[in-house]
Amino acid sequence: MKRSQLTPMPEYFDRYINLCDDVDLSVRFANKHRRIEHCVYGKM
C-alpha cells in the first residue's frame, strides 16, 4: 500500500505519514532487508 492510497488520512498520524516517501511497502521492506544484510555480512 502506498501513502497516496490512504483515504481518509488519519488526523493525528498524517504528519508522520507525510514524512514518508510514497513507495509501496513491499518495495521498501525489500530495500531495508538488503541494507541490513549488507551491514551484517559486510562486517564479517
Secondary structure, DSSP 8 states (H G I E B T S, - for coil): --GGG-SS--TTTHHHHTTS-S--HHHHHHHHHHHHHHHHHHT-
